[in-house]
Amino acid sequence: FGMFKGDSLTISRFYFPEQLLQQKSEYRNFNEAVEQFKELFTSSCRLRMRSDVPVGSALSGGIDSSMIVSTIAQLGLGHSNGYKALVSSFPGSFIDETDDAFKIANNAGVDVEAVIVNPDLDPNHILQAVYHFEEIAGTSPIPFFQLYQAFRNRNVVVTLDGHGGDELFGGYSFDLYDKLKDDFPNIFEMQHTLNSIDKMYGFKNRISLKQTLPHFKVELLQTI
């Protein structure tokens, strides 16, 4: 983070993920860790559904928001206090996840509604969105503003959402390559990463070292 005081800017680091990676796991195996996480995640959703006002969720085709909506439904809270899921819809666009989101909501038995994002906005509205969002790296603030305005128009003033949690659940495949590059040249760490992802998605095939190496020909040549 940065702190500006007087005429100088001081940059300080507050998070050291490599230290967490060096800690010894408290779980005996992957399945035990999954069960513990599931218990914590379910408990968190149950606790945050305690509200004296209507609660909703922003839903996409991503893993994080889908897990939240599905867990709320599994807890029997999918129809409590006017609970509703809203989906940002981009008709005709390759980024539109409306169909996937509706499949999740229908499977969970949760009320769902699409909110079509309007790209033709007054410039002042765009400036306001950027101002309140503070930064626009990685995503646009405009769909967020329109979606939560729709929540407000439906008298939903509290939402339980998942934004950016797909990284935690291994939902973004492009993060996998970065992790493998961090593992390189320790081929056994690379194999462990691939096998962990393989297990997360329910596959039963083990990945051999011979399968791992060809994907890193460039990196291998650079070390010679």
N, C-alpha and C positions, 0 to 999 in steps of 0.2 A: 504494500500500500504506500501511497505517497502523502506526505504532509508538507504543506506550503506555509512557511512562517517568515514574515518579513520579506526578504528578497531571495530566499533560498528554498529549494525543494529537497526534502530528505526522503529517500526511498528505503523502506524497511521490509523485510520478509517476515511473515508471521506463520507460514505453514510449511512444514518440512515432510512431505509424504514419504521420502526415502527412509526416514526414521521409523515410520509405521511399517514399512516393508521389511525392516530388519528385526522387528519384534517376533518372538516365537508365538505361533498360533495357539490359542487356548482350546482349539477343537481337535479332536482325534482324527477326523476325516472331513471330506467335503460335504457328505450328506448330513453330518451332525451340524455343521455350520449353516447349511440351508434350513434345517429345522429350527435352529435358534433364531435365524433371521426372520423366518416366516412367523414365528411367535411374536417377535418384537414388532414386526410390520403390522400384523393384525391388531395387536394391542394399541398401537399408535393410531390406527384408523378408528378404532372403537372409541378411544379417548377423545379424539378431535371431532367426532360427530355429536358430542354433547353440546347442544346449542339451544338457545331460546328463540332463535330466528331461523328462517329457512336457509338450508345449506345446499350448495351445488358443486359440481366439478367440471372443469374444463377437460374435455376428452379429445384425444387424437388417436391415431393408429399406433402410437408409441407404447413401449412396454410400461413406462412408469405410470402414466395416467390410466392405462388399461388395468394395471394391477390395483390401483386405488379404487376405481369404480367396481371392479369385480369383487374385491374384498369387502367393500361396503355392502354389496348385494348379498354376499355370502354370510355376512353378519346379520342379515335380515333387516338392514337399515336403508335399503334401496328405495323405499317409499315413505320413509319417516319424515315428517315435518316438511313435505313438499319437495323432497330431494329431486334434483334434475341435473342431467348432464347436457352441456352445450358444446357444439363442435364448430370450429372455424372452418368454413367451406370456401374452396377456391374452384368453382366450376370450370371445367375444361383445362385445368392446370395440372402439370405432372406432380406438383406437391400436394394435391388435394388428397386427404386421407378420410374423407367423409364416409365412404363405403366401409372401410376397415373399422372406423369408430362406431358406426351403427351396428356392425356385426357384434362388436364387444358389448354394446349397450343392450341389444336385443337378447343376446345370450345370457346376460346378467339379469334381464327383466327390469331394466331401469328406464325411466322416461328420458328420451333424448330428443334434441332439436338442433337443426343445423342453422348456423348464422352465416349468411353469405357476406364475405368481406368485400367492402366497396373500395376499389383502388382509386376512385376519382374523389379525392378529398381536397378541401380548401387548404392552401399552403399554411395558413395559420394553425390549422388542426395538426398538421404534420409537425410543425415546430413545437407545438404544445406537447405532443406525444414524445418527441425526442427529449424535451426538457424534463418531463416527469420520469422518463425511463432512465435518464442519466447517461446510459451508454447503449449503443445499438449493435455491438459486436455479436455476430453469430445469429441474430434473429431481428426481425423488424418489430418495432413497438406498435405499429398500426393495427395488426390483427388482434393484439392483446387488448388495446383500448376499445375496439369495436366489440369484442367478445364480452368484456366485463361491463361495458355499457349495456349490452343485452341482458346480462345478469341483473343489473340494477333495474332495468325496465320491467323485469319479471319479479321484482321485490326479493331477489336473492342477494343478500349483502355479505355473505360469508361463503368462501369456496375452499374446498380441500382438493389441492391440485398436485401434480407432479410436473415440474418444469426442469428439464436437464438431467433428470435421474436415470435416463437411459444409459448413461455412461456407467453408473453403478451396477446395472443389471446386464452389462455386456450387449446392449441393444444397438450400438453403433459399430459397424464392422470396421470403419476406418481407424478406430482407436486400437484395434487389434494389431495392426501393422506397427504403430508407434510402440506398443508394448514389446513386440518382438524385436524391434530395433534396440530397445533398451536392454533386452536380454542378450543380444548379440555381443560377443561371439560365443557365449556359453550355450552350446547347442542343447544341453540338457535342460536349461531354463526355458529355452524356446520350445522344446518339446513339451515341457510341463504346462506352459501357457496354452499351447494348442490343445492339449488334452483336457485342460480345465474348461475351455470354451466348448469343446466337443461334448463334454459332460453336461454343461449348462443347458445345451439345446437338446439334450435327450438322446444323442447319438451313442452308439455302442462301439464304434470303430476306434481303435487305438491308432495314433498317428506315429509313424516310424521316423527315425532320423533321416532316412533316405528321402522321405516325403518332404521333410522340412528344409533341407539344404538347397534344393533348386530355386526356392523363392528368394534366396539371398546371394545369388551369384555375384551381383555387383559389390555387395559388402565384403564378400570373401576375397574378391580380386583386389579390393582396396587395401586389405591387410597384408597382401603378399609383398 
